[in-house]
Amino acid sequence: MTAPPIDRHFALRKLHSLLGIVPIGAFLCFHLWENSLAHRGAEYFTEHVVLKIENMRFVTVMEILFIALPILFHGIYGLIIWWQSRSNVSQYGYFRNWMYVLQRITGAIAFVFILLHVWETRIQVLLGNLPKEDLYEKMITVFSSTWLQIWYGIGIAASVIHFANGIWLALITWGITIGVRSQKISTVVCAGIGVVVFALGMGALFGFNPPAN
């Protein structure tokens, strides 16, 4: 007796859902936390964040395997899902339907934001155009622009909303929260996670934008 064939689209959606939490979501939390340390100044940030990570063995290989490739797959496949899906909010304006649409919109914004941010920072370091010791000053320069501050604020907000709501959806997708009560509880928990991660993001944003003396 042969096993039934695996639905490729079903498997890819499961993988897409899982990668959105681990490693992408986990890295988002870590990255925002480490950048929130920027308020301690250039010397501390460079020594305890930038150089500490740069001196790790096989850091570039790990970045490609566990960060870059998952983000590219999650982002591109997420756009494919959005393209193939049909929203029914015009007929049924329920909260979760609107959150489904918001999940797609924030995902697209976050994907573009991450690509641009990586290009301006990590890729420039790898290309030799930006010394890693100058990353702090680079971000200070970036946030000297009001428009870029707004863009980063939007990008961080979109990333956090997509992550927190993505956890809620993944719990349903993986059959963990089936009943109405469990979904209400997970809504509160995921909202709390979103608030905490967003606070880290704002800490990172304002950490690179210290108040004028």
N, C-alpha and C positions, 0 to 999 in steps of 0.2 A: 504494500500500500504506500503510494507516494505522498509526500507532504504537499499541501496546497501551495501554489506559487505565491511569492511575496509581492504585495502591491507596492511597486517602487515609489509611487507618489506618497503613499501612507508612510513608508519608511523614511522618506526624505523629510516629510513634515515633522515626524517624531524627532529626527536628528536636528532639524532646524529649531524646534522648540527647546531641546536639551542644550544645544550650544548657546542659545540666547541667555541661559542661566549660568552654565558652566561650560567653557571658561569665560565667556564674554562679560556676563553680569558680574561675576566675581572680580574680574580684572577692572571693570568700571569702578566698583567700590574701592578697590585697592588704589587705583590710579588717582581718584579724587581725594582719598585720604592722604596719600603721600604728597600731593600738590597742595593740600590744605596746610602743610607744614611750611609753606613759603613765607608765612608771616614771621617766621623766626629769622629771616634774613638770608642774604645771598650765600654767605660762607657756610651756614648750617645746611641750607638746602642743597648746595653743591656737594658738600662732603657726605651727608647722611642720606641723600636721595639719589642724585645723579650718579656720582662716582661709585656709590655702594652697589647700584644696579649694574653699571657699566663694567665693574670688575668681576661680576659673576661669570663663571665658566659657561660657555656655550649660550650666552645671553641672546645673541642674534638668532641662533637656531631655534631657541625656545620661543622667541617672539614670533618667528615665522610660523612654527608648527601650532602653537597654542593661542596665538592672538591674531596674527594677520590672516591666516587661512580661514579660521572659524568666522572672523568678522566678514570676510569677503563672501563666504558661502552663505552666511546668515542674511547679509544685506541683499545680495543678488537674488537668492531664492525667495526672500521676503517680497521683493519687488515683483517676482514672477507670480507669487500667490496673490498679491494685490491686483495684478493685471487680470488674473483669471477669475477673481472673486466678484460677486455682485452684492452691493449693499442694499438693504431694504429700509434704511432709516426714513426715507420719504413716506413710506407706507406705515412703518412701525417704529415710532421714535422712542423706543425703550432705551433705558440708560445703557445696558450692555451693548446694544446695537451701535449707539454712538461711541462707546468705548472701543468697539471693534474698528470703527472708522478712524478714531483717534490713534489707535495702535498702528495702523498703516501709515498715517500722516507723520506721526512722530518717528516711526522707523525710517522713513525716507529722509526726513530732516537730520536725524541722528547719523545715518549712513554718510550723507554728504559732509556733515560737520566733522565726523571722525576722519574721513579721508583727507580733508583739507588740513585738519590739525596735525595729523601724522606727517603729511607732506611738508608742512612748515617747520616741524620739529625733528622727529626721529629720522626721517628720510634725509633731511639736510645734514644731520650729523653723520649718517652713514656715507653720504656723498662727499664728505669733507668740507662742505660749505659752511658748517656751523660747528665750532669747537664745543664739545659737551660741557666744558666749564662755563660757556656763555649762555647756556639755556635759560638761566634765571633772568639775565639781562634781556634776553630775547623776549621772554614773556612780559617783562616790565614794559618793553617798547610796544609790544602788541596791545597791551591794555592801556597805553597812553591815548589810544583812539577810542572815543565814546562809542562809535559805531561798532568797533570790534568787541568792545565790552558787551554791547547789546547782543551781537551775534553769538558770542560765547555763552551768554546767559540763556539765549534761546536754545542753543545746541545742548547745553547741560540739562535744561528742563526737558527737552524732547527725549534725550537719552534716559533720564531718570523715569519719566512717565512710561516710556516704552518698556523699560526693564521691570518696573513694579507691576504694571498691568500684564506684562508677559508672564510673570510668575503666576498671577491669578489664572490666566488662560492655560498655562502649562499644568497646573494642578487639576484642571478639568480634563485637559487632553490626555493626561496620564491616568485618569480614573481615580484620583485621590480625593477630590471634593465633588461628590456626586449630588448630594442632597442640597436643598435650599439653605438649610441652617449652616452647613459646612461652608457653602459659598459665601454666605454673609460674613461668617467669621474670617474667612480668608480675604475678603474685601477689606476688612478693617486692618488685618495684619499686613497685607500688601501696601495699603495706603500708609501705614506707619513706616514700613521699610522705605517707601518713596520719600517720605518727609525727612528721614534720617540721611539718606543718600543725597538728597537735594541740599541739605544743610552742609554736607561735606563739599558738595560742588560749589556752593556759595563761599565756603571757607577758602576753597582753592582760588576762586575768582577774585575775591577781595584780598587774599593773601599776596597776590601779585600786583595788587593795586593799593598800596598803603596810603593812608591819608597824608596830605601835605602837612609839613611842619609849620 
